[in-house]
Amino acid sequence: MPKYVLQHWHFYQPRRNDKWAKKINEECYSPNSNNGILDHVSFNVGPTLIEWFLKNDKETLERMIKADKGQALAQPYNHRIMPLIRHDEDLKTQIIWGKKHFKTFFGRDPEGMWLPETATSKRVCKELARQGIKYTIGSPWQKKGREDTSKPYKVNLGGGLEIIYFFYNHFSGKIAFNNQTDSGVRLLDNVDVALDQLVSFAKNGETLLLAYDGETFGHHHKLADRWAEYFPKGVKKRKDIKMISISDYLKNFEVNNLADILDNSSWSCLCGGLERWTKGCGCAGGYKKYQEPMLKALEKIEDEIHDIFVNESSPYFKDVWDARNDYIDLKLGNIKEEQFFKEHLKEATSKENEFLLKKILEAEYHVQLSFTSCGWFPSRLGAQAEQNMIDAYSSAKLVEEVVNKNLVSKLISDLDLVEDWIEERGRKKHITGKELLLKHIT
């Protein structure tokens, strides 16, 4: 009986330097969108990366969209670590915004959703299921009882809710890091050798899901886009394996096996939790002085923004959270401003009030962006953390323009507790979040 090989490519870049994104595009996104591989693999493209394509390379984006025959997955909107979201409405918004963004470009509702860093919990999965998401992907160590991840599983979530989990195979890491085979050949140097190893590694498994950053092929490893292009051709020559996408697998096979997931786990924090994005952990180099104070500072601003949003907009909106969930349609150009307010206002109001309501919705938008996971990922306080703090500042500033409340000063004071040491001209220099933010606003 042949084994089924599935691949998932996770394409994502945070908002970052255009020169760096251009380099990755030339090495990875553009060639892989052009070599036919996306016809054979499941993939997701993060909203921030799509926004970069719209400004810099629409042709590559168009090829990615054209490749989708049902195998593309959505992603929560701005790469928040989903189990760390404290408010249920924020969890819901991240999923709804991700779905709406996906539909805007791919022209259909997504069946699957890639969770940032595959970070998961039962609570997160329940909301995915409520929002119509049928399946997601996790690492083998996120399955309770790590035995046998060679098939997809249903996870019962209670209340009649369930989600299908595909746990990728450990062999994914060997390809992503270009390990050597027993014969000393690197896996990304020879597809046929890799396939022999893959089949041997699979033993009697039904399926092998390989999941990795899409940037593996051409950016992390030079010329690996050629390897990726040849991969489906190499599979086609064999009789012991077949290649299939996740969406096609679900069309052809029932998923009846049951499993459970480990709450608050991810693919890139091997210590068994989510501390990589809160205060640091062993697999990320240990405790990071900047992370926890920054998280606390942004959570305080988030709570303030939410309170003001509810208090100020409740007299006008039928449901404040429904209005926020649909605000992304306004930003994406899917709906006109007049129609948006007509659908969400209890009754007509002045243009001045509409202007203020839009400002406070924009504040809600920026406070979501301020929790993008990349701000906590690096070992040092850097550009991505800086971007998160700028978004928090933008949110606070917008609210100040609506109500007479000084949130900016509070934020700046809290960010003074965000400390680190950075390299500058060969020397260690003490830096705070306050200093980094003030560089941008003064």
C-alpha positions, 0 to 999 in steps of 0.5 A: 500500500503506498504512503501519502506524502503531504507538504505544508509551506508556511509563508510569512514575513512581519512588517519589515525592511523592504530591502530584506523582504525583496531579497527573500522574494527573489530567493524564495517566493518568486521562484517557488510561485513560478516552478509549479510546486504550489500546485502540489503543496498546502500553503498559507500566506500571512496578511502582512506578506500579502500587503508587501506583494501588493506594493512590490510584486503583484505577479508573484501574489497572482501566481500564488492565488492562481495555484490555489485549488483548495489547498491554501490555508488562512492565518489569524490576522497579525500573527498573534500567539493565539493561546496568549490572547486574554480576551475572547473577543480578541481571539474571535477577531483575529480569526474573523479578520484572518478569514476575511483577509483570505477571502478577499484575495483567494475568493473563497472561505478557508477550510483550514487555518495555520496558527502562528507558531502552531501555538494552540489550546482547546480554547483556541480550537473551539473558536476556530470550530465556531468560525467554521474552520475544519482543520489545522496543523501541529507539531508531533510534540503537541499531540497528547501521547506522541505515538503515531502521528502518521494520520490525521485525528479528530479532536473533540472540543465539547459542545458538539465542536471538533477540529481535525488535526494534522501532526507533521512528521519529525522528518520535516526538521531534517529537511528544514535544517538540511541534515545529512543522510546515513550516506553523508548526502545532505537532504536538500542536495538530492531529492531521490535520496531524501525520498528513500530516507522519507519512506524508510522513516515512515515505516508503516505509516499511512501519511507523512505530513512535512511542514516547514517555513516556505522560506526554507526553499531558496532563502534559508537554503540556497537553490533549494527551490530547484529541489522543491520543483523536482520533488513532485516529479521524484514522487511520481517516479515511485510506486511506494509513495503518492503526493496529495494535498491536505484538502484533497486528502480530506476529500478522499478519506474519512478521519475517524481516529481520535486524539487530544492536544497539549494546551499552550504548546507550539512548534518552536518552543520545545520547552513545552509551553509558550514562554518564548513569547512571555519571558524567554525559555531554555530553547530560546536562550533563557530568560529575556529581560525585555519580554515580560515588561513589554507584554505587561505594558501592552496588555495594560494599553489593550485593556484601556483601549477596549474599555474606552472603545466599549464606553464610547461606541456602545451608544452608537453601534448595535454590537461593538464587537461585530462592528470591529470584526467587520472593520477589516472589510472597510480597511480592505476596501470590501465595503464603503464607509457609508454602507459600513455605518448603515449596517452597524449604527443603531440610528443615523448620526453626524459625520463628526461622530462617524469620524470619531468612531472610525478613529477608535476602530483604528485604535482597536486595529493598531492595538491588535497589531501591537501583539504580533509575535515577532516582537518577543521572538528575538533574543534582543530588543529589536526592530520587531519589538519596536514596531509593536510599541509604535503600534501601541503608541498609535492606538493610544494616540488615536484614543486621546484624539477621541477622549480626554485621557492621557494614555501615551504618557502611561505607555511611555512610563511603562516602556521605561521598564522594558530594558536590554543591552544591545551591540552598538559599534562593538560595545554593549549599550543599555536601551529601554523601550521608552528610548526606542519609541521616543526616537520615532515620535519626537 
